[in-house]
Amino acid sequence: MFKIKHAFILAVTVVALSIAGCKSRFEKIRLSNDVAKKYQEAIRLYNKKDYSKALILFEDLSQKYRGRAEAEDLNYYYAYTLYRLKDYTTARFQFKYFADTYPTSKNAEECRYMGAFCYYQDSPEFTLDQENTYKAIDALQLFINLYPKSERVAQASQYISDLRNKLELKAYTNARLYYDLGGFQMANYKSSVISLKNGEIDYPDIKYIEEMDLLIVRSQYEYARNSYPFRQETRYSEAIGYANDFIEKYPESKYLAEAKELKKDSEAGIVKAKEIIALEANQIAKYKALIEKDAKKDSLARTPIIK
């Protein structure tokens, strides 16, 4: 995918330059075989922040300078040109290539860091797929492991914290979504409980822990309330257990009153469920007795009278 995006950017730039005028100074240098002059022009354009033109020259030179001493600096500028153009996908590949190819270079640490930072830049909104977020965390952690004494470690650690906060927010909102959809399908309340618990396992220090624990109580209560009476006692009992855990864990919580109310309602729900079950059992018993009585009458009616 990144190759397609990169090729498109390059093609658009070349077309635009061609339209701007035939045989301009830039075009003459681009078509020239004088690689030294072309390299100097690429650096000049980079320093002028004309990154689109610089990229075209660096693209051409990267092939011609392969294996030469100048290739190290060229690849360094090439990676940064892509970064300045916000082509983070290709830039991170080039930064990693530099760090892997020139591990003893004075710029190796910086390029390893920038490769990880490009992943950070490509991390999407929390509502979207977070594959790049996980990769960014791994890349930043790798940098910290490789360069524990680097002055960039503090910033890398902060980026990891930012990314984890994003993942935590996604975990919380996903679980919350199940709860919000519960009114459309009762099973969503049970899914909410499972998702919230999994979120707390994955992120034990999640900053939404108190809200999530309360939401577990709510979700279980709603799951019980919308169940058939013969299943309610067990499910309300689970809600009471979650409420007790919350009350014990957060004695000063602003949600304490709600947790106690949910516990009280769950206890009342059990009483009501038992009454309904008893009433239904009584009605069934009466119905059976009536059926048996009618059957006995029918049997007597069919018995012949012997004189």
C-alpha atoms as a printed R data frame, in Angstrom:
    type eleno elety resid chain resno       x       y       z
1   ATOM     1    CA   MET     A     1   0.000   0.000   0.000
2   ATOM     2    CA   PHE     A     2   2.726   2.486   0.963
3   ATOM     3    CA   LYS     A     3   4.536   1.832  -2.346
4   ATOM     4    CA   ILE     A     4   1.397   2.798  -4.265
5   ATOM     5    CA   LYS     A     5   0.950   5.970  -2.212
6   ATOM     6    CA   HIS     A     6   4.609   6.889  -2.585
7   ATOM     7    CA   ALA     A     7   4.634   6.255  -6.333
8   ATOM     8    CA   PHE     A     8   1.509   8.394  -6.728
9   ATOM     9    CA   ILE     A     9   3.101  11.353  -4.898
10  ATOM    10    CA   LEU     A    10   6.219  11.050  -7.022
11  ATOM    11    CA   ALA     A    11   4.274  10.790 -10.292
12  ATOM    12    CA   VAL     A    12   2.133  13.843  -9.502
13  ATOM    13    CA   THR     A    13   5.238  15.877  -8.697
14  ATOM    14    CA   VAL     A    14   6.986  14.881 -11.928
15  ATOM    15    CA   VAL     A    15   3.917  15.723 -14.030
16  ATOM    16    CA   ALA     A    16   3.523  19.094 -12.324
17  ATOM    17    CA   LEU     A    17   7.135  19.977 -12.961
18  ATOM    18    CA   SER     A    18   6.885  18.926 -16.590
19  ATOM    19    CA   ILE     A    19   3.849  21.158 -17.091
20  ATOM    20    CA   ALA     A    20   5.609  24.079 -15.404
21  ATOM    21    CA   GLY     A    21   8.092  24.329 -18.246
22  ATOM    22    CA   CYS     A    22  10.319  22.274 -20.458
23  ATOM    23    CA   LYS     A    23  14.017  22.096 -19.721
24  ATOM    24    CA   SER     A    24  13.895  24.203 -16.549
25  ATOM    25    CA   ARG     A    25  17.019  24.292 -14.396
26  ATOM    26    CA   PHE     A    26  15.603  21.544 -12.248
27  ATOM    27    CA   GLU     A    27  14.701  19.393 -15.259
28  ATOM    28    CA   LYS     A    28  18.162  19.759 -16.718
29  ATOM    29    CA   ILE     A    29  19.728  18.616 -13.446
30  ATOM    30    CA   ARG     A    30  17.219  15.795 -13.085
31  ATOM    31    CA   LEU     A    31  18.061  14.487 -16.556
32  ATOM    32    CA   SER     A    32  21.781  15.010 -16.083
33  ATOM    33    CA   ASN     A    33  24.250  12.185 -15.500
34  ATOM    34    CA   ASP     A    34  26.314  14.392 -13.185
35  ATOM    35    CA   VAL     A    35  25.428  12.644  -9.900
36  ATOM    36    CA   ALA     A    36  27.574  14.978  -7.785
37  ATOM    37    CA   LYS     A    37  25.761  18.029  -9.106
38  ATOM    38    CA   LYS     A    38  22.441  16.271  -8.717
39  ATOM    39    CA   TYR     A    39  23.273  15.416  -5.104
40  ATOM    40    CA   GLN     A    40  24.230  19.021  -4.310
41  ATOM    41    CA   GLU     A    41  20.983  20.237  -5.854
42  ATOM    42    CA   ALA     A    42  18.952  17.722  -3.854
43  ATOM    43    CA   ILE     A    43  20.532  18.969  -0.604
44  ATOM    44    CA   ARG     A    44  19.956  22.581  -1.647
45  ATOM    45    CA   LEU     A    45  16.298  21.897  -2.370
46  ATOM    46    CA   TYR     A    46  15.909  20.045   0.937
47  ATOM    47    CA   ASN     A    47  17.380  22.976   2.864
48  ATOM    48    CA   LYS     A    48  15.013  25.296   1.000
49  ATOM    49    CA   LYS     A    49  12.166  23.000   2.151
50  ATOM    50    CA   ASP     A    50  11.291  22.203  -1.454
51  ATOM    51    CA   TYR     A    51  10.822  18.587  -0.457
52  ATOM    52    CA   SER     A    52   8.813  17.459  -3.480
53  ATOM    53    CA   LYS     A    53  11.655  18.309  -5.904
54  ATOM    54    CA   ALA     A    54  14.293  17.039  -3.513
55  ATOM    55    CA   LEU     A    55  12.482  13.701  -3.313
56  ATOM    56    CA   ILE     A    56  12.681  13.204  -7.077
57  ATOM    57    CA   LEU     A    57  16.434  13.657  -7.034
58  ATOM    58    CA   PHE     A    58  16.944  11.511  -3.945
59  ATOM    59    CA   GLU     A    59  14.873   8.750  -5.539
60  ATOM    60    CA   ASP     A    60  17.180   8.747  -8.558
61  ATOM    61    CA   LEU     A    61  20.386   9.065  -6.529
62  ATOM    62    CA   SER     A    62  19.499   6.264  -4.093
63  ATOM    63    CA   GLN     A    63  20.122   3.772  -6.887
64  ATOM    64    CA   LYS     A    64  23.273   5.418  -8.233
65  ATOM    65    CA   TYR     A    65  24.925   5.875  -4.817
66  ATOM    66    CA   ARG     A    66  24.326   2.338  -3.600
67  ATOM    67    CA   GLY     A    67  27.539   0.954  -2.144
68  ATOM    68    CA   ARG     A    68  29.307   4.338  -2.177
69  ATOM    69    CA   ALA     A    69  30.485   6.282   0.877
70  ATOM    70    CA   GLU     A    70  28.043   9.097   0.164
71  ATOM    71    CA   ALA     A    71  25.100   6.681   0.399
72  ATOM    72    CA   GLU     A    72  24.885   7.050   4.181
73  ATOM    73    CA   ASP     A    73  24.186  10.786   4.143
74  ATOM    74    CA   LEU     A    74  21.963  10.418   1.092
75  ATOM    75    CA   ASN     A    75  19.765   7.818   2.793
76  ATOM    76    CA   TYR     A    76  19.563  10.021   5.886
77  ATOM    77    CA   TYR     A    77  18.261  12.971   3.856
78  ATOM    78    CA   TYR     A    78  16.050  10.691   1.783
79  ATOM    79    CA   ALA     A    79  14.264   9.392   4.900
80  ATOM    80    CA   TYR     A    80  13.761  12.905   6.267
81  ATOM    81    CA   THR     A    81  12.455  14.156   2.920
82  ATOM    82    CA   LEU     A    82   9.739  11.510   3.037
83  ATOM    83    CA   TYR     A    83   9.005  12.454   6.635
84  ATOM    84    CA   ARG     A    84   8.725  16.165   5.771
85  ATOM    85    CA   LEU     A    85   6.235  15.226   3.054
86  ATOM    86    CA   LYS     A    86   4.257  13.345   5.724
87  ATOM    87    CA   ASP     A    87   4.639  10.057   3.901
88  ATOM    88    CA   TYR     A    88   5.133   8.378   7.273
89  ATOM    89    CA   THR     A    89   4.634   4.863   5.952
90  ATOM    90    CA   THR     A    90   7.554   5.068   3.503
91  ATOM    91    CA   ALA     A    91   9.597   7.265   5.837
92  ATOM    92    CA   ARG     A    92   9.524   4.731   8.673
93  ATOM    93    CA   PHE     A    93  10.735   2.063   6.270
94  ATOM    94    CA   GLN     A    94  13.634   4.300   5.209
95  ATOM    95    CA   PHE     A    95  14.530   5.250   8.779
96  ATOM    96    CA   LYS     A    96  14.585   1.589   9.780
97  ATOM    97    CA   TYR     A    97  16.625   0.750   6.696
98  ATOM    98    CA   PHE     A    98  19.172   3.396   7.687
99  ATOM    99    CA   ALA     A    99  19.409   2.174  11.306
100 ATOM   100    CA   ASP     A   100  19.782  -1.445  10.184
101 ATOM   101    CA   THR     A   101  22.279  -0.656   7.412
102 ATOM   102    CA   TYR     A   102  24.431   1.809   9.355
103 ATOM   103    CA   PRO     A   103  24.205   0.662  13.003
104 ATOM   104    CA   THR     A   104  27.454   2.447  13.959
105 ATOM   105    CA   SER     A   105  26.496   5.745  12.327
106 ATOM   106    CA   LYS     A   106  26.165   8.831  14.507
107 ATOM   107    CA   ASN     A   107  22.626   9.079  13.105
108 ATOM   108    CA   ALA     A   108  21.601   5.458  13.796
109 ATOM   109    CA   GLU     A   109  19.960   6.238  17.143
110 ATOM   110    CA   GLU     A   110  18.064   9.185  15.701
111 ATOM   111    CA   CYS     A   111  16.822   7.163  12.738
112 ATOM   112    CA   ARG     A   112  15.719   4.273  14.954
113 ATOM   113    CA   TYR     A   113  13.754   6.774  17.006
114 ATOM   114    CA   MET     A   114  12.265   8.490  13.955
115 ATOM   115    CA   GLY     A   115  11.151   5.164  12.512
116 ATOM   116    CA   ALA     A   116   9.210   4.508  15.716
117 ATOM   117    CA   PHE     A   117   7.893   8.071  15.736
118 ATOM   118    CA   CYS     A   118   6.533   7.598  12.199
119 ATOM   119    CA   TYR     A   119   4.451   4.709  13.523
120 ATOM   120    CA   TYR     A   120   3.227   7.064  16.236
121 ATOM   121    CA   GLN     A   121   2.278   9.618  13.591
122 ATOM   122    CA   ASP     A   122   0.384   6.925  11.683
123 ATOM   123    CA   SER     A   123  -1.597   5.803  14.738
124 ATOM   124    CA   PRO     A   124  -5.255   6.529  13.863
125 ATOM   125    CA   GLU     A   125  -8.186   7.827  15.896
126 ATOM   126    CA   PHE     A   126  -9.185   5.474  18.707
127 ATOM   127    CA   THR     A   127 -12.401   4.504  16.891
128 ATOM   128    CA   LEU     A   128 -10.418   2.926  14.023
129 ATOM   129    CA   ASP     A   129  -8.296  -0.215  13.756
130 ATOM   130    CA   GLN     A   130  -5.311   0.101  16.109
131 ATOM   131    CA   GLU     A   131  -2.759  -2.130  14.376
132 ATOM   132    CA   ASN     A   132  -0.338   0.770  13.887
133 ATOM   133    CA   THR     A   133  -0.811   1.804  17.509
134 ATOM   134    CA   TYR     A   134   0.400  -1.589  18.708
135 ATOM   135    CA   LYS     A   135   3.297  -1.456  16.228
136 ATOM   136    CA   ALA     A   136   4.201   2.046  17.418
137 ATOM   137    CA   ILE     A   137   4.326   0.880  21.032
138 ATOM   138    CA   ASP     A   138   6.544  -2.062  20.065
139 ATOM   139    CA   ALA     A   139   8.867   0.161  18.001
140 ATOM   140    CA   LEU     A   140   9.162   2.806  20.729
141 ATOM   141    CA   GLN     A   141   9.799   0.155  23.370
142 ATOM   142    CA   LEU     A   142  12.473  -1.388  21.153
143 ATOM   143    CA   PHE     A   143  14.150   2.008  20.901
144 ATOM   144    CA   ILE     A   144  14.109   2.369  24.704
145 ATOM   145    CA   ASN     A   145  15.594  -1.119  25.084
146 ATOM   146    CA   LEU     A   146  18.349  -0.411  22.547
147 ATOM   147    CA   TYR     A   147  19.183   3.074  23.827
148 ATOM   148    CA   PRO     A   148  18.225   3.149  27.530
149 ATOM   149    CA   LYS     A   149  20.498   6.137  28.208
150 ATOM   150    CA   SER     A   150  19.304   8.212  25.272
151 ATOM   151    CA   GLU     A   151  17.916  11.676  25.904
152 ATOM   152    CA   ARG     A   152  14.992  10.625  23.699
153 ATOM   153    CA   VAL     A   153  13.846   7.904  26.128
154 ATOM   154    CA   ALA     A   154  11.647  10.300  28.136
155 ATOM   155    CA   GLN     A   155   9.799  11.429  25.023
156 ATOM   156    CA   ALA     A   156   9.485   7.863  23.729
157 ATOM   157    CA   SER     A   157   8.006   6.816  27.088
158 ATOM   158    CA   GLN     A   158   5.507   9.658  26.902
159 ATOM   159    CA   TYR     A   159   4.458   8.583  23.404
160 ATOM   160    CA   ILE     A   160   3.940   5.017  24.663
161 ATOM   161    CA   SER     A   161   1.759   6.397  27.462
162 ATOM   162    CA   ASP     A   162  -0.281   8.410  24.938
163 ATOM   163    CA   LEU     A   163  -0.781   5.346  22.756
164 ATOM   164    CA   ARG     A   164  -1.813   3.162  25.678
165 ATOM   165    CA   ASN     A   165  -4.322   5.799  26.739
166 ATOM   166    CA   LYS     A   166  -5.793   5.572  23.244
167 ATOM   167    CA   LEU     A   167  -6.077   1.787  23.491
168 ATOM   168    CA   GLU     A   168  -7.669   2.092  26.930
169 ATOM   169    CA   LEU     A   169 -10.217   4.585  25.617
170 ATOM   170    CA   LYS     A   170 -11.063   2.222  22.752
171 ATOM   171    CA   ALA     A   171 -11.497  -0.686  25.192
172 ATOM   172    CA   TYR     A   172 -13.798   1.394  27.376
173 ATOM   173    CA   THR     A   173 -15.903   2.799  24.527
174 ATOM   174    CA   ASN     A   174 -16.268  -0.632  22.901
175 ATOM   175    CA   ALA     A   175 -17.597  -2.069  26.153
176 ATOM   176    CA   ARG     A   176 -19.795   0.975  26.649
177 ATOM   177    CA   LEU     A   177 -21.203   0.468  23.153
178 ATOM   178    CA   TYR     A   178 -22.432  -3.013  24.095
179 ATOM   179    CA   TYR     A   179 -24.216  -1.520  27.086
180 ATOM   180    CA   ASP     A   180 -25.774   1.271  24.994
181 ATOM   181    CA   LEU     A   181 -27.016  -1.313  22.467
182 ATOM   182    CA   GLY     A   182 -28.498  -3.495  25.189
183 ATOM   183    CA   GLY     A   183 -31.938  -2.056  24.672
184 ATOM   184    CA   PHE     A   184 -31.983  -3.521  21.162
185 ATOM   185    CA   GLN     A   185 -30.785  -6.989  22.142
186 ATOM   186    CA   MET     A   186 -30.571  -8.316  25.691
187 ATOM   187    CA   ALA     A   187 -27.431 -10.382  24.967
188 ATOM   188    CA   ASN     A   188 -25.516  -7.121  24.526
189 ATOM   189    CA   TYR     A   189 -25.685  -6.583  28.290
190 ATOM   190    CA   LYS     A   190 -23.891  -9.871  28.840
191 ATOM   191    CA   SER     A   191 -21.386  -8.952  26.128
192 ATOM   192    CA   SER     A   192 -20.850  -5.649  27.919
193 ATOM   193    CA   VAL     A   193 -19.924  -7.454  31.158
194 ATOM   194    CA   ILE     A   194 -17.486  -9.745  29.314
195 ATOM   195    CA   SER     A   195 -15.941  -6.890  27.333
196 ATOM   196    CA   LEU     A   196 -15.511  -4.729  30.448
197 ATOM   197    CA   LYS     A   197 -13.838  -7.564  32.351
198 ATOM   198    CA   ASN     A   198 -11.507  -8.295  29.445
199 ATOM   199    CA   GLY     A   199 -10.636  -4.602  29.227
200 ATOM   200    CA   GLU     A   200  -9.682  -4.565  32.898
201 ATOM   201    CA   ILE     A   201  -7.538  -7.673  32.435
202 ATOM   202    CA   ASP     A   202  -5.755  -6.159  29.426
203 ATOM   203    CA   TYR     A   203  -5.310  -2.777  31.119
204 ATOM   204    CA   PRO     A   204  -5.222  -3.300  34.911
205 ATOM   205    CA   ASP     A   205  -4.219   0.335  35.473
206 ATOM   206    CA   ILE     A   206  -6.828   1.782  33.115
207 ATOM   207    CA   LYS     A   207  -7.963   5.214  34.262
208 ATOM   208    CA   TYR     A   208 -11.602   4.356  33.571
209 ATOM   209    CA   ILE     A   209 -11.558   1.454  36.050
210 ATOM   210    CA   GLU     A   210 -14.142   2.916  38.436
211 ATOM   211    CA   GLU     A   211 -16.608   3.741  35.664
212 ATOM   212    CA   MET     A   212 -16.061   0.294  34.146
213 ATOM   213    CA   ASP     A   213 -16.709  -1.462  37.463
214 ATOM   214    CA   LEU     A   214 -19.971   0.437  37.878
215 ATOM   215    CA   LEU     A   215 -20.918  -0.355  34.281
216 ATOM   216    CA   ILE     A   216 -20.408  -4.045  35.041
217 ATOM   217    CA   VAL     A   217 -22.979  -3.754  37.840
218 ATOM   218    CA   ARG     A   218 -25.400  -1.876  35.573
219 ATOM   219    CA   SER     A   219 -24.949  -4.304  32.682
220 ATOM   220    CA   GLN     A   220 -25.479  -7.384  34.854
221 ATOM   221    CA   TYR     A   221 -28.538  -5.803  36.483
222 ATOM   222    CA   GLU     A   222 -30.096  -5.005  33.091
223 ATOM   223    CA   TYR     A   223 -29.222  -8.482  31.852
224 ATOM   224    CA   ALA     A   224 -31.064  -9.979  34.832
225 ATOM   225    CA   ARG     A   225 -34.000  -7.572  34.630
226 ATOM   226    CA   ASN     A   226 -34.639  -8.460  30.985
227 ATOM   227    CA   SER     A   227 -34.346 -12.223  31.534
228 ATOM   228    CA   TYR     A   228 -37.097 -14.798  31.996
229 ATOM   229    CA   PRO     A   229 -38.167 -15.058  35.675
230 ATOM   230    CA   PHE     A   230 -36.745 -18.579  36.116
231 ATOM   231    CA   ARG     A   231 -33.257 -17.210  35.174
232 ATOM   232    CA   GLN     A   232 -33.446 -13.985  37.139
233 ATOM   233    CA   GLU     A   233 -32.418 -15.209  40.587
234 ATOM   234    CA   THR     A   234 -29.009 -16.401  39.395
235 ATOM   235    CA   ARG     A   235 -28.397 -13.322  37.268
236 ATOM   236    CA   TYR     A   236 -29.554 -10.866  39.924
237 ATOM   237    CA   SER     A   237 -27.286 -12.654  42.401
238 ATOM   238    CA   GLU     A   238 -24.327 -11.969  40.108
239 ATOM   239    CA   ALA     A   239 -25.323  -8.299  39.955
240 ATOM   240    CA   ILE     A   240 -25.432  -8.209  43.765
241 ATOM   241    CA   GLY     A   241 -21.952  -9.753  43.876
242 ATOM   242    CA   TYR     A   242 -20.588  -7.105  41.493
243 ATOM   243    CA   ALA     A   243 -22.307  -4.362  43.503
244 ATOM   244    CA   ASN     A   244 -20.772  -5.652  46.743
245 ATOM   245    CA   ASP     A   245 -17.341  -5.676  45.092
246 ATOM   246    CA   PHE     A   246 -17.834  -2.086  43.954
247 ATOM   247    CA   ILE     A   247 -19.046  -0.887  47.360
248 ATOM   248    CA   GLU     A   248 -16.073  -2.491  49.077
249 ATOM   249    CA   LYS     A   249 -13.545  -1.267  46.505
250 ATOM   250    CA   TYR     A   250 -14.814   2.331  46.251
251 ATOM   251    CA   PRO     A   251 -16.288   3.387  49.627
252 ATOM   252    CA   GLU     A   252 -15.877   7.076  48.715
253 ATOM   253    CA   SER     A   253 -17.016   6.835  45.097
254 ATOM   254    CA   LYS     A   254 -19.394   9.362  43.612
255 ATOM   255    CA   TYR     A   255 -21.180   6.321  42.146
256 ATOM   256    CA   LEU     A   256 -21.619   4.635  45.530
257 ATOM   257    CA   ALA     A   257 -25.304   5.561  45.867
258 ATOM   258    CA   GLU     A   258 -26.071   4.132  42.429
259 ATOM   259    CA   ALA     A   259 -24.227   0.897  43.206
260 ATOM   260    CA   LYS     A   260 -26.232   0.495  46.440
261 ATOM   261    CA   GLU     A   261 -29.469   1.232  44.585
262 ATOM   262    CA   LEU     A   262 -28.653  -1.391  41.949
263 ATOM   263    CA   LYS     A   263 -27.952  -3.901  44.704
264 ATOM   264    CA   LYS     A   264 -31.273  -3.055  46.382
265 ATOM   265    CA   ASP     A   265 -33.159  -3.349  43.095
266 ATOM   266    CA   SER     A   266 -31.473  -6.681  42.389
267 ATOM   267    CA   GLU     A   267 -32.527  -8.038  45.773
268 ATOM   268    CA   ALA     A   268 -36.077  -6.860  45.102
269 ATOM   269    CA   GLY     A   269 -35.856  -8.460  41.657
270 ATOM   270    CA   ILE     A   270 -35.055 -11.832  43.207
271 ATOM   271    CA   VAL     A   271 -38.073 -11.570  45.529
272 ATOM   272    CA   LYS     A   272 -40.331 -10.633  42.639
273 ATOM   273    CA   ALA     A   273 -38.952 -13.408  40.421
274 ATOM   274    CA   LYS     A   274 -39.622 -15.989  43.142
275 ATOM   275    CA   GLU     A   275 -43.191 -14.682  43.544
276 ATOM   276    CA   ILE     A   276 -43.797 -14.941  39.798
277 ATOM   277    CA   ILE     A   277 -42.359 -18.461  39.684
278 ATOM   278    CA   ALA     A   278 -44.459 -19.516  42.693
279 ATOM   279    CA   LEU     A   279 -47.575 -17.975  41.147
280 ATOM   280    CA   GLU     A   280 -46.919 -19.719  37.854
281 ATOM   281    CA   ALA     A   281 -46.282 -23.013  39.665
282 ATOM   282    CA   ASN     A   282 -49.564 -22.597  41.540
283 ATOM   283    CA   GLN     A   283 -51.447 -21.858  38.349
284 ATOM   284    CA   ILE     A   284 -49.864 -24.875  36.650
285 ATOM   285    CA   ALA     A   285 -50.832 -27.082  39.608
286 ATOM   286    CA   LYS     A   286 -54.443 -25.834  39.445
287 ATOM   287    CA   TYR     A   287 -54.507 -26.401  35.715
288 ATOM   288    CA   LYS     A   288 -53.229 -29.942  36.117
289 ATOM   289    CA   ALA     A   289 -55.787 -30.642  38.833
290 ATOM   290    CA   LEU     A   290 -58.543 -29.336  36.596
291 ATOM   291    CA   ILE     A   291 -57.352 -31.513  33.708
292 ATOM   292    CA   GLU     A   292 -57.274 -34.567  35.957
293 ATOM   293    CA   LYS     A   293 -60.769 -33.796  37.272
294 ATOM   294    CA   ASP     A   294 -62.143 -33.436  33.742
295 ATOM   295    CA   ALA     A   295 -60.426 -36.634  32.697
296 ATOM   296    CA   LYS     A   296 -62.002 -38.505  35.623
297 ATOM   297    CA   LYS     A   297 -65.448 -37.189  34.685
298 ATOM   298    CA   ASP     A   298 -64.939 -38.313  31.087
299 ATOM   299    CA   SER     A   299 -63.886 -41.733  32.291
300 ATOM   300    CA   LEU     A   300 -67.018 -42.110  34.464
301 ATOM   301    CA   ALA     A   301 -69.215 -40.929  31.644
302 ATOM   302    CA   ARG     A   302 -67.857 -43.649  29.329
303 ATOM   303    CA   THR     A   303 -68.255 -46.436  31.931
304 ATOM   304    CA   PRO     A   304 -71.335 -48.617  31.035
305 ATOM   305    CA   ILE     A   305 -74.047 -49.063  33.669
306 ATOM   306    CA   ILE     A   306 -74.652 -52.766  34.499
307 ATOM   307    CA   LYS     A   307 -78.161 -53.638  35.644
